[in-house]
């Protein structure tokens, strides 16, 4: 369904009800989201997003630990590849 919406360039509503800008595939870049676990080890996830804020929203949506502990995100940066 998301792919159909993106083909038609309809707005996508995030999990918090905020309308996200629909970016084409070429507008997306890889972003790495670093976060700390409860034992203080650092883990990372990579997402293709239009900006760091959208990468944060994707991390919260798709990673259960980050969803439960969003303030454990340490850093979000644009990376060369995922």
PDB file with one MODEL, atoms N, CA, C and O in Angstrom:
MODEL        1
ATOM      1  N   UNK A   1       0.819  -1.186   0.000  1.00  0.00           N
ATOM      2  CA  UNK A   1       0.000   0.000   0.000  1.00  0.00           C
ATOM      3  C   UNK A   1       0.870   1.260   0.000  1.00  0.00           C
ATOM      4  O   UNK A   1       0.566   2.227  -0.698  1.00  0.00           O
ATOM      5  N   UNK A   2       1.956   1.246   0.787  1.00  0.00           N
ATOM      6  CA  UNK A   2       2.855   2.397   0.832  1.00  0.00           C
ATOM      7  C   UNK A   2       3.465   2.654  -0.539  1.00  0.00           C
ATOM      8  O   UNK A   2       3.604   3.805  -0.952  1.00  0.00           O
ATOM      9  N   UNK A   3       3.829   1.591  -1.243  1.00  0.00           N
ATOM     10  CA  UNK A   3       4.416   1.761  -2.568  1.00  0.00           C
ATOM     11  C   UNK A   3       3.413   2.376  -3.535  1.00  0.00           C
ATOM     12  O   UNK A   3       3.788   3.197  -4.372  1.00  0.00           O
ATOM     13  N   UNK A   4       2.139   1.990  -3.431  1.00  0.00           N
ATOM     14  CA  UNK A   4       1.111   2.574  -4.288  1.00  0.00           C
ATOM     15  C   UNK A   4       0.951   4.058  -3.994  1.00  0.00           C
ATOM     16  O   UNK A   4       0.808   4.861  -4.915  1.00  0.00           O
ATOM     17  N   UNK A   5       0.973   4.428  -2.717  1.00  0.00           N
ATOM     18  CA  UNK A   5       0.839   5.832  -2.339  1.00  0.00           C
ATOM     19  C   UNK A   5       2.018   6.639  -2.858  1.00  0.00           C
ATOM     20  O   UNK A   5       1.856   7.776  -3.303  1.00  0.00           O
ATOM     21  N   UNK A   6       3.213   6.044  -2.799  1.00  0.00           N
ATOM     22  CA  UNK A   6       4.393   6.767  -3.241  1.00  0.00           C
ATOM     23  C   UNK A   6       4.400   6.936  -4.759  1.00  0.00           C
ATOM     24  O   UNK A   6       4.870   7.953  -5.269  1.00  0.00           O
ATOM     25  N   UNK A   7       3.880   5.941  -5.482  1.00  0.00           N
ATOM     26  CA  UNK A   7       3.796   6.080  -6.930  1.00  0.00           C
ATOM     27  C   UNK A   7       2.842   7.207  -7.312  1.00  0.00           C
ATOM     28  O   UNK A   7       3.073   7.920  -8.288  1.00  0.00           O
ATOM     29  N   UNK A   8       1.765   7.365  -6.532  1.00  0.00           N
ATOM     30  CA  UNK A   8       0.792   8.420  -6.821  1.00  0.00           C
ATOM     31  C   UNK A   8       1.173   9.737  -6.164  1.00  0.00           C
ATOM     32  O   UNK A   8       0.482  10.740  -6.347  1.00  0.00           O
ATOM     33  N   UNK A   9       2.273   9.751  -5.395  1.00  0.00           N
ATOM     34  CA  UNK A   9       2.786  10.947  -4.720  1.00  0.00           C
ATOM     35  C   UNK A   9       1.794  11.484  -3.688  1.00  0.00           C
ATOM     36  O   UNK A   9       1.682  12.697  -3.507  1.00  0.00           O
ATOM     37  N   UNK A  10       1.068  10.577  -3.006  1.00  0.00           N
ATOM     38  CA  UNK A  10       0.174  10.993  -1.937  1.00  0.00           C
ATOM     39  C   UNK A  10       0.985  11.179  -0.669  1.00  0.00           C
ATOM     40  O   UNK A  10       2.035  10.555  -0.518  1.00  0.00           O
ATOM     41  N   UNK A  11       0.523  12.027   0.252  1.00  0.00           N
ATOM     42  CA  UNK A  11       1.251  12.191   1.508  1.00  0.00           C
ATOM     43  C   UNK A  11       1.190  10.921   2.346  1.00  0.00           C
ATOM     44  O   UNK A  11       0.185  10.211   2.344  1.00  0.00           O
ATOM     45  N   UNK A  12       2.258  10.649   3.050  1.00  0.00           N
ATOM     46  CA  UNK A  12       2.334   9.492   3.931  1.00  0.00           C
ATOM     47  C   UNK A  12       2.216   9.994   5.359  1.00  0.00           C
ATOM     48  O   UNK A  12       2.911  10.932   5.749  1.00  0.00           O
ATOM     49  N   UNK A  13       1.336   9.372   6.145  1.00  0.00           N
ATOM     50  CA  UNK A  13       1.147   9.786   7.527  1.00  0.00           C
ATOM     51  C   UNK A  13       1.987   8.885   8.410  1.00  0.00           C
ATOM     52  O   UNK A  13       1.863   7.662   8.345  1.00  0.00           O
ATOM     53  N   UNK A  14       2.846   9.480   9.239  1.00  0.00           N
ATOM     54  CA  UNK A  14       3.696   8.727  10.150  1.00  0.00           C
ATOM     55  C   UNK A  14       2.906   8.184  11.324  1.00  0.00           C
ATOM     56  O   UNK A  14       1.703   8.425  11.428  1.00  0.00           O
ATOM     57  N   UNK A  15       3.571   7.451  12.211  1.00  0.00           N
ATOM     58  CA  UNK A  15       2.892   6.819  13.334  1.00  0.00           C
ATOM     59  C   UNK A  15       2.365   7.815  14.348  1.00  0.00           C
ATOM     60  O   UNK A  15       1.513   7.458  15.161  1.00  0.00           O
ATOM     61  N   UNK A  16       2.835   9.039  14.329  1.00  0.00           N
ATOM     62  CA  UNK A  16       2.343  10.050  15.269  1.00  0.00           C
ATOM     63  C   UNK A  16       1.307  10.948  14.614  1.00  0.00           C
ATOM     64  O   UNK A  16       0.890  11.942  15.208  1.00  0.00           O
ATOM     65  N   UNK A  17       0.884  10.616  13.398  1.00  0.00           N
ATOM     66  CA  UNK A  17      -0.133  11.386  12.716  1.00  0.00           C
ATOM     67  C   UNK A  17       0.401  12.573  11.939  1.00  0.00           C
ATOM     68  O   UNK A  17      -0.379  13.332  11.363  1.00  0.00           O
ATOM     69  N   UNK A  18       1.703  12.748  11.911  1.00  0.00           N
ATOM     70  CA  UNK A  18       2.310  13.867  11.186  1.00  0.00           C
ATOM     71  C   UNK A  18       2.458  13.483   9.719  1.00  0.00           C
ATOM     72  O   UNK A  18       2.942  12.394   9.409  1.00  0.00           O
ATOM     73  N   UNK A  19       2.049  14.356   8.827  1.00  0.00           N
ATOM     74  CA  UNK A  19       2.172  14.077   7.398  1.00  0.00           C
ATOM     75  C   UNK A  19       3.625  14.280   6.994  1.00  0.00           C
ATOM     76  O   UNK A  19       4.198  15.353   7.183  1.00  0.00           O
ATOM     77  N   UNK A  20       4.205  13.225   6.433  1.00  0.00           N
ATOM     78  CA  UNK A  20       5.593  13.275   5.997  1.00  0.00           C
ATOM     79  C   UNK A  20       5.640  13.642   4.522  1.00  0.00           C
ATOM     80  O   UNK A  20       4.748  13.285   3.753  1.00  0.00           O
ATOM     81  N   UNK A  21       6.679  14.350   4.141  1.00  0.00           N
ATOM     82  CA  UNK A  21       6.873  14.692   2.732  1.00  0.00           C
ATOM     83  C   UNK A  21       7.220  13.413   1.974  1.00  0.00           C
ATOM     84  O   UNK A  21       8.092  12.652   2.393  1.00  0.00           O
ATOM     85  N   UNK A  22       6.543  13.188   0.875  1.00  0.00           N
ATOM     86  CA  UNK A  22       6.819  12.014   0.056  1.00  0.00           C
ATOM     87  C   UNK A  22       8.030  12.320  -0.810  1.00  0.00           C
ATOM     88  O   UNK A  22       7.991  13.208  -1.662  1.00  0.00           O
ATOM     89  N   UNK A  23       9.089  11.586  -0.587  1.00  0.00           N
ATOM     90  CA  UNK A  23      10.329  11.800  -1.335  1.00  0.00           C
ATOM     91  C   UNK A  23      10.480  10.690  -2.361  1.00  0.00           C
ATOM     92  O   UNK A  23      10.116   9.541  -2.109  1.00  0.00           O
ATOM     93  N   UNK A  24      11.010  11.035  -3.498  1.00  0.00           N
ATOM     94  CA  UNK A  24      11.270  10.005  -4.492  1.00  0.00           C
ATOM     95  C   UNK A  24      12.465   9.175  -4.022  1.00  0.00           C
ATOM     96  O   UNK A  24      13.169   9.555  -3.086  1.00  0.00           O
ATOM     97  N   UNK A  25      12.678   8.065  -4.668  1.00  0.00           N
ATOM     98  CA  UNK A  25      13.761   7.166  -4.272  1.00  0.00           C
ATOM     99  C   UNK A  25      15.112   7.866  -4.390  1.00  0.00           C
ATOM    100  O   UNK A  25      16.010   7.616  -3.586  1.00  0.00           O
ATOM    101  N   UNK A  26      15.262   8.730  -5.375  1.00  0.00           N
ATOM    102  CA  UNK A  26      16.542   9.412  -5.553  1.00  0.00           C
ATOM    103  C   UNK A  26      16.790  10.459  -4.475  1.00  0.00           C
ATOM    104  O   UNK A  26      17.936  10.856  -4.263  1.00  0.00           O
ATOM    105  N   UNK A  27      15.735  10.918  -3.784  1.00  0.00           N
ATOM    106  CA  UNK A  27      15.889  11.897  -2.709  1.00  0.00           C
ATOM    107  C   UNK A  27      16.335  11.258  -1.399  1.00  0.00           C
ATOM    108  O   UNK A  27      16.733  11.966  -0.474  1.00  0.00           O
ATOM    109  N   UNK A  28      16.275   9.946  -1.308  1.00  0.00           N
ATOM    110  CA  UNK A  28      16.601   9.272  -0.057  1.00  0.00           C
ATOM    111  C   UNK A  28      18.078   8.938   0.001  1.00  0.00           C
ATOM    112  O   UNK A  28      18.695   8.557  -0.994  1.00  0.00           O
ATOM    113  N   UNK A  29      18.633   9.092   1.210  1.00  0.00           N
ATOM    114  CA  UNK A  29      20.035   8.755   1.450  1.00  0.00           C
ATOM    115  C   UNK A  29      20.098   7.812   2.643  1.00  0.00           C
ATOM    116  O   UNK A  29      19.174   7.782   3.457  1.00  0.00           O
ATOM    117  N   UNK A  30      21.174   7.044   2.757  1.00  0.00           N
ATOM    118  CA  UNK A  30      21.306   6.171   3.925  1.00  0.00           C
ATOM    119  C   UNK A  30      21.673   6.971   5.173  1.00  0.00           C
ATOM    120  O   UNK A  30      22.578   7.804   5.147  1.00  0.00           O
ATOM    121  N   UNK A  31      20.961   6.707   6.259  1.00  0.00           N
ATOM    122  CA  UNK A  31      21.248   7.313   7.559  1.00  0.00           C
ATOM    123  C   UNK A  31      21.460   6.196   8.566  1.00  0.00           C
ATOM    124  O   UNK A  31      20.699   5.229   8.602  1.00  0.00           O
ATOM    125  N   UNK A  32      22.483   6.330   9.372  1.00  0.00           N
ATOM    126  CA  UNK A  32      22.762   5.374  10.436  1.00  0.00           C
ATOM    127  C   UNK A  32      22.258   5.950  11.749  1.00  0.00           C
ATOM    128  O   UNK A  32      22.541   7.099  12.089  1.00  0.00           O
ATOM    129  N   UNK A  33      21.504   5.132  12.483  1.00  0.00           N
ATOM    130  CA  UNK A  33      20.967   5.524  13.785  1.00  0.00           C
ATOM    131  C   UNK A  33      21.704   4.712  14.841  1.00  0.00           C
ATOM    132  O   UNK A  33      21.545   3.493  14.907  1.00  0.00           O
ATOM    133  N   UNK A  34      22.509   5.378  15.667  1.00  0.00           N
ATOM    134  CA  UNK A  34      23.222   4.714  16.758  1.00  0.00           C
ATOM    135  C   UNK A  34      22.412   4.853  18.038  1.00  0.00           C
ATOM    136  O   UNK A  34      21.872   5.920  18.332  1.00  0.00           O
ATOM    137  N   UNK A  35      22.331   3.761  18.800  1.00  0.00           N
ATOM    138  CA  UNK A  35      21.614   3.797  20.071  1.00  0.00           C
ATOM    139  C   UNK A  35      22.305   2.889  21.075  1.00  0.00           C
ATOM    140  O   UNK A  35      23.027   1.964  20.704  1.00  0.00           O
ATOM    141  N   UNK A  36      22.075   3.166  22.342  1.00  0.00           N
ATOM    142  CA  UNK A  36      22.664   2.370  23.423  1.00  0.00           C
ATOM    143  C   UNK A  36      21.604   1.455  24.018  1.00  0.00           C
ATOM    144  O   UNK A  36      20.451   1.848  24.198  1.00  0.00           O
ATOM    145  N   UNK A  37      22.015   0.228  24.320  1.00  0.00           N
ATOM    146  CA  UNK A  37      21.112  -0.734  24.942  1.00  0.00           C
ATOM    147  C   UNK A  37      21.179  -0.585  26.457  1.00  0.00           C
ATOM    148  O   UNK A  37      21.922   0.248  26.977  1.00  0.00           O
ATOM    149  N   UNK A  38      20.404  -1.388  27.150  1.00  0.00           N
ATOM    150  CA  UNK A  38      20.367  -1.296  28.612  1.00  0.00           C
ATOM    151  C   UNK A  38      21.704  -1.668  29.256  1.00  0.00           C
ATOM    152  O   UNK A  38      21.999  -1.208  30.359  1.00  0.00           O
ATOM    153  N   UNK A  39      22.523  -2.498  28.583  1.00  0.00           N
ATOM    154  CA  UNK A  39      23.848  -2.832  29.120  1.00  0.00           C
ATOM    155  C   UNK A  39      24.923  -1.867  28.614  1.00  0.00           C
ATOM    156  O   UNK A  39      26.117  -2.128  28.763  1.00  0.00           O
ATOM    157  N   UNK A  40      24.498  -0.758  28.021  1.00  0.00           N
ATOM    158  CA  UNK A  40      25.347   0.347  27.571  1.00  0.00           C
ATOM    159  C   UNK A  40      26.219   0.006  26.355  1.00  0.00           C
ATOM    160  O   UNK A  40      27.198   0.701  26.082  1.00  0.00           O
ATOM    161  N   UNK A  41      25.871  -1.047  25.636  1.00  0.00           N
ATOM    162  CA  UNK A  41      26.580  -1.314  24.383  1.00  0.00           C
ATOM    163  C   UNK A  41      25.924  -0.496  23.266  1.00  0.00           C
ATOM    164  O   UNK A  41      24.740  -0.166  23.339  1.00  0.00           O
ATOM    165  N   UNK A  42      26.693  -0.182  22.253  1.00  0.00           N
ATOM    166  CA  UNK A  42      26.196   0.639  21.150  1.00  0.00           C
ATOM    167  C   UNK A  42      25.834  -0.249  19.969  1.00  0.00           C
ATOM    168  O   UNK A  42      26.629  -1.083  19.537  1.00  0.00           O
ATOM    169  N   UNK A  43      24.630  -0.061  19.455  1.00  0.00           N
ATOM    170  CA  UNK A  43      24.165  -0.765  18.264  1.00  0.00           C
ATOM    171  C   UNK A  43      23.748   0.268  17.232  1.00  0.00           C
ATOM    172  O   UNK A  43      23.566   1.443  17.550  1.00  0.00           O
ATOM    173  N   UNK A  44      23.600  -0.181  15.998  1.00  0.00           N
ATOM    174  CA  UNK A  44      23.196   0.751  14.952  1.00  0.00           C
ATOM    175  C   UNK A  44      22.235   0.089  13.985  1.00  0.00           C
ATOM    176  O   UNK A  44      22.273  -1.124  13.780  1.00  0.00           O
ATOM    177  N   UNK A  45      21.378   0.899  13.397  1.00  0.00           N
ATOM    178  CA  UNK A  45      20.474   0.509  12.318  1.00  0.00           C
ATOM    179  C   UNK A  45      20.652   1.499  11.185  1.00  0.00           C
ATOM    180  O   UNK A  45      20.979   2.664  11.409  1.00  0.00           O
ATOM    181  N   UNK A  46      20.438   1.032   9.978  1.00  0.00           N
ATOM    182  CA  UNK A  46      20.557   1.919   8.820  1.00  0.00           C
ATOM    183  C   UNK A  46      19.206   2.006   8.122  1.00  0.00           C
ATOM    184  O   UNK A  46      18.534   0.993   7.929  1.00  0.00           O
ATOM    185  N   UNK A  47      18.811   3.221   7.744  1.00  0.00           N
ATOM    186  CA  UNK A  47      17.544   3.467   7.066  1.00  0.00           C
ATOM    187  C   UNK A  47      17.772   4.412   5.903  1.00  0.00           C
ATOM    188  O   UNK A  47      18.616   5.305   5.977  1.00  0.00           O
ATOM    189  N   UNK A  48      17.026   4.218   4.835  1.00  0.00           N
ATOM    190  CA  UNK A  48      17.034   5.168   3.732  1.00  0.00           C
ATOM    191  C   UNK A  48      15.926   6.174   4.001  1.00  0.00           C
ATOM    192  O   UNK A  48      14.753   5.812   4.092  1.00  0.00           O
ATOM    193  N   UNK A  49      16.309   7.441   4.128  1.00  0.00           N
ATOM    194  CA  UNK A  49      15.355   8.493   4.472  1.00  0.00           C
ATOM    195  C   UNK A  49      15.742   9.791   3.781  1.00  0.00           C
ATOM    196  O   UNK A  49      16.852   9.932   3.268  1.00  0.00           O
ATOM    197  N   UNK A  50      14.809  10.736   3.778  1.00  0.00           N
ATOM    198  CA  UNK A  50      15.081  12.030   3.144  1.00  0.00           C
ATOM    199  C   UNK A  50      15.859  12.956   4.064  1.00  0.00           C
ATOM    200  O   UNK A  50      16.562  13.848   3.589  1.00  0.00           O
ATOM    201  N   UNK A  51      15.744  12.756   5.389  1.00  0.00           N
ATOM    202  CA  UNK A  51      16.507  13.563   6.343  1.00  0.00           C
ATOM    203  C   UNK A  51      16.654  12.784   7.648  1.00  0.00           C
ATOM    204  O   UNK A  51      16.104  11.692   7.795  1.00  0.00           O
ATOM    205  N   UNK A  52      17.396  13.350   8.586  1.00  0.00           N
ATOM    206  CA  UNK A  52      17.681  12.660   9.849  1.00  0.00           C
ATOM    207  C   UNK A  52      16.417  12.472  10.686  1.00  0.00           C
ATOM    208  O   UNK A  52      16.272  11.463  11.375  1.00  0.00           O
ATOM    209  N   UNK A  53      15.507  13.438  10.626  1.00  0.00           N
ATOM    210  CA  UNK A  53      14.274  13.310  11.404  1.00  0.00           C
ATOM    211  C   UNK A  53      13.441  12.132  10.909  1.00  0.00           C
ATOM    212  O   UNK A  53      12.894  11.377  11.713  1.00  0.00           O
ATOM    213  N   UNK A  54      13.342  11.972   9.603  1.00  0.00           N
ATOM    214  CA  UNK A  54      12.605  10.836   9.065  1.00  0.00           C
ATOM    215  C   UNK A  54      13.311   9.522   9.414  1.00  0.00           C
ATOM    216  O   UNK A  54      12.643   8.518   9.665  1.00  0.00           O
ATOM    217  N   UNK A  55      14.638   9.511   9.435  1.00  0.00           N
ATOM    218  CA  UNK A  55      15.379   8.314   9.844  1.00  0.00           C
ATOM    219  C   UNK A  55      15.053   7.961  11.291  1.00  0.00           C
ATOM    220  O   UNK A  55      14.920   6.785  11.630  1.00  0.00           O
ATOM    221  N   UNK A  56      14.925   8.977  12.146  1.00  0.00           N
ATOM    222  CA  UNK A  56      14.555   8.750  13.547  1.00  0.00           C
ATOM    223  C   UNK A  56      13.153   8.148  13.645  1.00  0.00           C
ATOM    224  O   UNK A  56      12.932   7.206  14.407  1.00  0.00           O
ATOM    225  N   UNK A  57      12.207   8.692  12.874  1.00  0.00           N
ATOM    226  CA  UNK A  57      10.848   8.153  12.882  1.00  0.00           C
ATOM    227  C   UNK A  57      10.818   6.709  12.396  1.00  0.00           C
ATOM    228  O   UNK A  57      10.094   5.883  12.952  1.00  0.00           O
ATOM    229  N   UNK A  58      11.594   6.402  11.372  1.00  0.00           N
ATOM    230  CA  UNK A  58      11.659   5.026  10.875  1.00  0.00           C
ATOM    231  C   UNK A  58      12.268   4.095  11.913  1.00  0.00           C
ATOM    232  O   UNK A  58      11.810   2.965  12.079  1.00  0.00           O
ATOM    233  N   UNK A  59      13.297   4.563  12.613  1.00  0.00           N
ATOM    234  CA  UNK A  59      13.917   3.745  13.662  1.00  0.00           C
ATOM    235  C   UNK A  59      12.917   3.453  14.772  1.00  0.00           C
ATOM    236  O   UNK A  59      12.844   2.327  15.265  1.00  0.00           O
ATOM    237  N   UNK A  60      12.156   4.450  15.162  1.00  0.00           N
ATOM    238  CA  UNK A  60      11.150   4.257  16.211  1.00  0.00           C
ATOM    239  C   UNK A  60      10.068   3.292  15.743  1.00  0.00           C
ATOM    240  O   UNK A  60       9.570   2.483  16.526  1.00  0.00           O
ATOM    241  N   UNK A  61       9.709   3.377  14.479  1.00  0.00           N
ATOM    242  CA  UNK A  61       8.647   2.528  13.955  1.00  0.00           C
ATOM    243  C   UNK A  61       9.078   1.073  13.794  1.00  0.00           C
ATOM    244  O   UNK A  61       8.285   0.169  14.059  1.00  0.00           O
ATOM    245  N   UNK A  62      10.319   0.826  13.364  1.00  0.00           N
ATOM    246  CA  UNK A  62      10.732  -0.524  13.006  1.00  0.00           C
ATOM    247  C   UNK A  62      11.623  -1.227  14.027  1.00  0.00           C
ATOM    248  O   UNK A  62      11.863  -2.426  13.887  1.00  0.00           O
ATOM    249  N   UNK A  63      12.114  -0.541  15.030  1.00  0.00           N
ATOM    250  CA  UNK A  63      12.962  -1.164  16.044  1.00  0.00           C
ATOM    251  C   UNK A  63      12.216  -1.127  17.376  1.00  0.00           C
ATOM    252  O   UNK A  63      11.959  -0.051  17.916  1.00  0.00           O
ATOM    253  N   UNK A  64      11.871  -2.293  17.901  1.00  0.00           N
ATOM    254  CA  UNK A  64      11.063  -2.349  19.124  1.00  0.00           C
ATOM    255  C   UNK A  64      11.772  -1.740  20.324  1.00  0.00           C
ATOM    256  O   UNK A  64      11.131  -1.099  21.157  1.00  0.00           O
ATOM    257  N   UNK A  65      13.082  -1.928  20.427  1.00  0.00           N
ATOM    258  CA  UNK A  65      13.806  -1.351  21.563  1.00  0.00           C
ATOM    259  C   UNK A  65      13.780   0.175  21.496  1.00  0.00           C
ATOM    260  O   UNK A  65      13.550   0.840  22.505  1.00  0.00           O
ATOM    261  N   UNK A  66      14.017   0.728  20.303  1.00  0.00           N
ATOM    262  CA  UNK A  66      13.981   2.184  20.156  1.00  0.00           C
ATOM    263  C   UNK A  66      12.560   2.704  20.358  1.00  0.00           C
ATOM    264  O   UNK A  66      12.364   3.797  20.890  1.00  0.00           O
ATOM    265  N   UNK A  67      11.577   1.925  19.935  1.00  0.00           N
ATOM    266  CA  UNK A  67      10.184   2.330  20.143  1.00  0.00           C
ATOM    267  C   UNK A  67       9.892   2.480  21.637  1.00  0.00           C
ATOM    268  O   UNK A  67       9.205   3.414  22.048  1.00  0.00           O
ATOM    269  N   UNK A  68      10.417   1.556  22.447  1.00  0.00           N
ATOM    270  CA  UNK A  68      10.200   1.610  23.898  1.00  0.00           C
ATOM    271  C   UNK A  68      11.118   2.610  24.588  1.00  0.00           C
ATOM    272  O   UNK A  68      10.774   3.125  25.652  1.00  0.00           O
ATOM    273  N   UNK A  69      12.291   2.898  23.998  1.00  0.00           N
ATOM    274  CA  UNK A  69      13.283   3.793  24.613  1.00  0.00           C
ATOM    275  C   UNK A  69      13.819   4.787  23.582  1.00  0.00           C
ATOM    276  O   UNK A  69      14.997   4.710  23.234  1.00  0.00           O
ATOM    277  N   UNK A  70      13.008   5.710  23.084  1.00  0.00           N
ATOM    278  CA  UNK A  70      13.474   6.615  22.017  1.00  0.00           C
ATOM    279  C   UNK A  70      14.601   7.545  22.452  1.00  0.00           C
ATOM    280  O   UNK A  70      15.355   8.018  21.602  1.00  0.00           O
ATOM    281  N   UNK A  71      14.738   7.819  23.735  1.00  0.00           N
ATOM    282  CA  UNK A  71      15.805   8.708  24.205  1.00  0.00           C
ATOM    283  C   UNK A  71      17.161   8.015  24.277  1.00  0.00           C
ATOM    284  O   UNK A  71      18.156   8.648  24.627  1.00  0.00           O
ATOM    285  N   UNK A  72      17.215   6.730  23.953  1.00  0.00           N
ATOM    286  CA  UNK A  72      18.491   6.014  23.928  1.00  0.00           C
ATOM    287  C   UNK A  72      19.231   6.217  22.602  1.00  0.00           C
ATOM    288  O   UNK A  72      20.350   5.731  22.438  1.00  0.00           O
ATOM    289  N   UNK A  73      18.613   6.934  21.657  1.00  0.00           N
ATOM    290  CA  UNK A  73      19.305   7.254  20.405  1.00  0.00           C
ATOM    291  C   UNK A  73      20.434   8.219  20.722  1.00  0.00           C
ATOM    292  O   UNK A  73      20.217   9.268  21.328  1.00  0.00           O
ATOM    293  N   UNK A  74      21.638   7.856  20.309  1.00  0.00           N
ATOM    294  CA  UNK A  74      22.824   8.654  20.596  1.00  0.00           C
ATOM    295  C   UNK A  74      23.130   9.608  19.450  1.00  0.00           C
ATOM    296  O   UNK A  74      23.449  10.776  19.670  1.00  0.00           O
ATOM    297  N   UNK A  75      23.030   9.096  18.219  1.00  0.00           N
ATOM    298  CA  UNK A  75      23.468   9.889  17.074  1.00  0.00           C
ATOM    299  C   UNK A  75      22.789   9.393  15.807  1.00  0.00           C
ATOM    300  O   UNK A  75      22.554   8.195  15.646  1.00  0.00           O
ATOM    301  N   UNK A  76      22.477  10.315  14.914  1.00  0.00           N
ATOM    302  CA  UNK A  76      21.957   9.985  13.588  1.00  0.00           C
ATOM    303  C   UNK A  76      22.827  10.730  12.588  1.00  0.00           C
ATOM    304  O   UNK A  76      22.971  11.950  12.667  1.00  0.00           O
ATOM    305  N   UNK A  77      23.405   9.992  11.648  1.00  0.00           N
ATOM    306  CA  UNK A  77      24.265  10.655  10.673  1.00  0.00           C
ATOM    307  C   UNK A  77      24.094  10.028   9.298  1.00  0.00           C
ATOM    308  O   UNK A  77      23.735   8.858   9.167  1.00  0.00           O
ATOM    309  N   UNK A  78      24.357  10.829   8.288  1.00  0.00           N
ATOM    310  CA  UNK A  78      24.306  10.364   6.911  1.00  0.00           C
ATOM    311  C   UNK A  78      25.533   9.495   6.659  1.00  0.00           C
ATOM    312  O   UNK A  78      26.663   9.911   6.915  1.00  0.00           O
ATOM    313  N   UNK A  79      25.303   8.295   6.159  1.00  0.00           N
ATOM    314  CA  UNK A  79      26.409   7.369   5.927  1.00  0.00           C
ATOM    315  C   UNK A  79      26.535   7.092   4.430  1.00  0.00           C
ATOM    316  O   UNK A  79      25.565   7.255   3.689  1.00  0.00           O
ATOM    317  N   UNK A  80      27.715   6.677   3.978  1.00  0.00           N
ATOM    318  CA  UNK A  80      27.902   6.425   2.543  1.00  0.00           C
ATOM    319  C   UNK A  80      27.053   5.264   2.028  1.00  0.00           C
ATOM    320  O   UNK A  80      26.529   5.332   0.916  1.00  0.00           O
ATOM    321  N   UNK A  81      26.912   4.206   2.815  1.00  0.00           N
ATOM    322  CA  UNK A  81      26.100   3.047   2.428  1.00  0.00           C
ATOM    323  C   UNK A  81      25.497   2.430   3.672  1.00  0.00           C
ATOM    324  O   UNK A  81      25.915   2.713   4.794  1.00  0.00           O
ATOM    325  N   UNK A  82      24.505   1.580   3.452  1.00  0.00           N
ATOM    326  CA  UNK A  82      23.920   0.829   4.571  1.00  0.00           C
ATOM    327  C   UNK A  82      24.590  -0.518   4.684  1.00  0.00           C
ATOM    328  O   UNK A  82      24.244  -1.308   5.563  1.00  0.00           O
TER     329      UNK A  82
ENDMDL
END
